[in-house]
């Protein structure tokens, strides 16, 4: 399973322990460019928000937040593939 597949799986489970794992998976892309670093920050903000919503039980927002985080992850994937 590659890093992006694992990140997608973390989006599906959205548990608090996934934040550390997501950070570890994304760490290798941090120095690629400022654009990649910004995309990582945007994804992590959305992912942390999703985890918070899941853990507090606010189910109405989960679907929208998952979709937003998936869009950010897709953008990050494209940036990493272009820079690589």
C-alpha positions as CSV (number, residue, x, y, z in Angstrom):
1,X,0.0,0.0,0.0
2,X,1.5,3.3,-1.0
3,X,1.4,6.5,1.2
4,X,-1.6,8.0,-0.6
5,X,-3.6,4.8,-0.3
6,X,-2.8,4.6,3.4
7,X,-3.8,8.3,3.8
8,X,-7.1,7.5,2.1
9,X,-7.6,4.7,4.6
10,X,-6.9,7.1,7.4
11,X,-9.6,9.4,6.1
12,X,-12.1,6.5,6.2
13,X,-11.2,5.7,9.8
14,X,-10.5,9.3,11.0
15,X,-9.2,8.4,14.4
16,X,-7.0,10.5,16.6
17,X,-4.0,8.1,16.2
18,X,-4.2,8.7,12.5
19,X,-2.9,12.2,12.8
20,X,0.5,11.1,13.9
21,X,0.6,8.4,11.1
22,X,-0.5,11.0,8.5
23,X,2.3,13.3,9.6
24,X,4.8,10.5,9.4
25,X,3.6,9.5,5.9
26,X,3.8,13.1,4.6
27,X,7.1,14.0,6.2
28,X,9.0,12.7,3.2
29,X,7.3,15.2,0.9
30,X,7.9,18.3,3.1
31,X,11.0,19.6,1.3
32,X,9.8,19.2,-2.3
33,X,8.5,22.8,-2.7
34,X,6.6,25.5,-1.0
35,X,3.5,24.5,-2.9
36,X,3.7,20.9,-1.7
37,X,4.3,22.2,1.9
38,X,1.2,24.4,1.7
39,X,-0.8,21.5,0.3
40,X,0.3,19.3,3.1
41,X,-0.7,21.9,5.7
42,X,-4.1,22.3,4.0
43,X,-4.7,18.6,4.0
44,X,-3.6,18.2,7.6
45,X,-5.9,21.0,8.8
46,X,-8.9,19.4,7.1
47,X,-7.9,16.0,8.4
48,X,-7.5,17.2,12.0
49,X,-10.9,18.9,11.7
50,X,-12.4,15.7,10.4
51,X,-10.9,13.8,13.3
52,X,-12.3,16.3,15.8
53,X,-15.8,16.1,14.2
54,X,-15.7,12.3,14.3
55,X,-14.5,12.2,17.9
56,X,-17.1,14.7,19.1
57,X,-19.9,12.8,17.3
58,X,-21.0,15.6,15.0
59,X,-22.1,13.2,12.2
60,X,-23.8,15.7,10.0
61,X,-20.5,17.3,8.9
62,X,-18.4,14.1,8.5
63,X,-19.3,13.5,4.8
64,X,-18.5,17.0,3.7
65,X,-15.3,17.1,5.6
66,X,-14.2,13.7,4.2
67,X,-14.9,15.0,0.7
68,X,-12.9,18.2,1.3
69,X,-10.0,16.2,2.7
70,X,-10.1,13.9,-0.3
71,X,-9.9,16.8,-2.6
72,X,-6.9,18.2,-0.7
73,X,-5.3,14.8,-0.8
74,X,-5.9,14.5,-4.5
75,X,-4.3,17.9,-5.1
76,X,-1.3,16.9,-2.9
77,X,-0.9,13.7,-4.9
78,X,-0.8,15.6,-8.2
79,X,1.7,18.1,-6.8
80,X,4.0,15.4,-5.6
81,X,3.8,13.5,-8.9
82,X,4.6,16.7,-10.8
83,X,7.6,17.7,-8.6
84,X,9.0,14.2,-8.5
